[in-house]
Amino acid sequence: MRKIEYSKVYTAGCEAPLKICRGHFATNHAHLNYYIDITTLKTRSGEAYDIARCLSGVYFYGAVIDTIVCMEGTDVIGAFLSEELTKSGVLSANSHKSMYVVHPEFNSNSQLIFRDNLIPEIEGKNILVLLANVTTGKTLDKILECIQYYQGKLVGVSAIFSAVEEYQGIPIFSVFGKKNIPDYASWNYRQCPLCHAGERIDALVNAYGYEPLEQ
């Protein structure tokens, strides 16, 4: 694989940059023309705080969020987001008046589950889902199924980057989107124009990183 060469994208109101690389990449359900590296946005405290600050601005005073469910390694952002939401007037119905920040795990059947000790933080709670990257929205299916199974109430979906503004009628609030990368595209692998043009796949990618393919 050629060396990853990133360019940085900025958006209004956020000092932390989004690192992107143009090429031919594959996820488990789509082919993409960009790899979006969000590693430092999730792990560097200053950048994670900036992302949380930007996301907190879309939730209004008087909203109720009890639990933030963090997906794809967004736990640091989730912790900052809970603090920013509380400071901005978003309420929690929890008796201690603070938000839970949790993440599910996958079982042997690739289903999302919460262990028994975490179920009280989901069941009957107002849930905000936080993701790293939303490409088509398909990943949300498993998340929504999980929350529904544990009888949580979905009240919002946020992401660092999202290529879609809503999924099945659910609005997705993101810091970065196609407004920042206008030519960002994803395709079913059967309809991928890059494959049809004979372009080799550079890497397999997901929200955690990339795995280069031998050329």
C-alpha positions, -999 to 999 in steps of 0.1 A, spaced: 0 0 0 12 35 -8 21 56 23 -9 73 38 -7 110 31 -33 130 49 -48 163 43 -65 182 71 -101 195 70 -115 221 94 -150 231 101 -166 263 116 -164 265 154 -140 236 159 -102 239 162 -95 201 159 -89 190 123 -102 159 105 -75 140 88 -85 125 54 -68 105 26 -83 100 -8 -80 65 -23 -100 32 -26 -110 17 7 -133 -10 18 -154 -14 50 -174 -45 59 -204 -32 40 -192 -5 15 -164 8 -6 -152 44 -1 -132 70 -19 -118 85 14 -102 71 45 -110 93 75 -85 90 104 -102 101 136 -76 85 160 -64 117 176 -99 131 178 -108 101 200 -76 98 220 -60 132 224 -78 150 252 -76 185 238 -91 174 205 -117 151 221 -128 180 243 -132 202 213 -153 176 195 -175 172 226 -179 210 229 -191 212 193 -215 183 197 -230 197 229 -243 228 211 -270 209 191 -289 197 222 -312 223 237 -317 235 272 -344 213 289 -335 182 269 -331 150 290 -302 126 285 -295 99 311 -269 78 293 -244 82 266 -237 50 247 -202 53 232 -194 33 201 -162 28 181 -139 40 209 -155 74 216 -155 70 254 -132 99 260 -154 122 239 -184 108 257 -170 117 291 -163 153 280 -197 155 263 -216 145 294 -199 174 313 -206 199 285 -242 189 282 -247 192 319 -231 227 319 -252 238 290 -285 229 308 -293 194 294 -310 175 322 -306 140 335 -335 121 352 -310 100 371 -313 104 409 -277 116 411 -283 142 383 -253 131 363 -251 110 331 -238 75 326 -212 70 299 -211 33 288 -203 11 258 -217 -23 248 -196 -53 237 -200 -79 210 -209 -115 219 -198 -146 200 -227 -140 175 -215 -105 168 -245 -91 186 -242 -60 208 -249 -67 245 -247 -50 278 -236 -70 309 -261 -73 338 -243 -47 358 -249 -21 330 -285 -29 322 -299 -5 349 -280 23 331 -299 15 298 -333 1 308 -358 30 308 -331 56 303 -330 84 277 -301 74 255 -278 94 233 -257 73 209 -222 86 201 -203 72 171 -170 79 154 -180 76 118 -214 71 100 -209 61 64 -243 47 53 -261 44 86 -261 6 85 -241 3 117 -269 20 135 -292 -10 129 -273 -31 155 -271 -2 179 -308 6 177 -317 -31 180 -296 -34 211 -311 -3 228 -346 -14 220 -339 -49 234 -327 -34 267 -357 -11 267 -338 22 264 -353 52 248 -332 67 220 -332 106 221 -303 114 198 -274 103 176 -242 122 174 -210 115 154 -176 130 147 -182 125 109 -214 115 92 -220 112 55 -258 111 61 -279 136 80 -305 111 90 -312 74 90 -347 59 91 -360 92 102 -335 96 130 -314 129 127 -277 124 130 -258 154 144 -221 155 135 -191 179 137 -179 170 102 -200 159 72 -202 161 34 -202 198 36 -165 194 45 -158 167 20 -182 174 -9 -169 145 -31 -170 119 -4 -188 88 -17 -196 53 -7 -209 24 -28 -221 -12 -25 -191 -32 -36 -211 -45 -66 -216 -9 -79 -182 5 -70 -169 26 -99 -134 23 -86 -135 -15 -88 -151 -13 -123 -122 10 -133 -97 -16 -121 -84 4 -92 -70 -18 -65 -82 -15 -29 -57 4 -7 -68 -9 26 -96 -23 47 -109 3 71 -132 9 100 -136 34 128 -105 20 146 -80 22 117 -69 6 85 -53 -27 74 -33 -22 42 -36 -48 14 -6 -62 -3 -3 -47 -38 
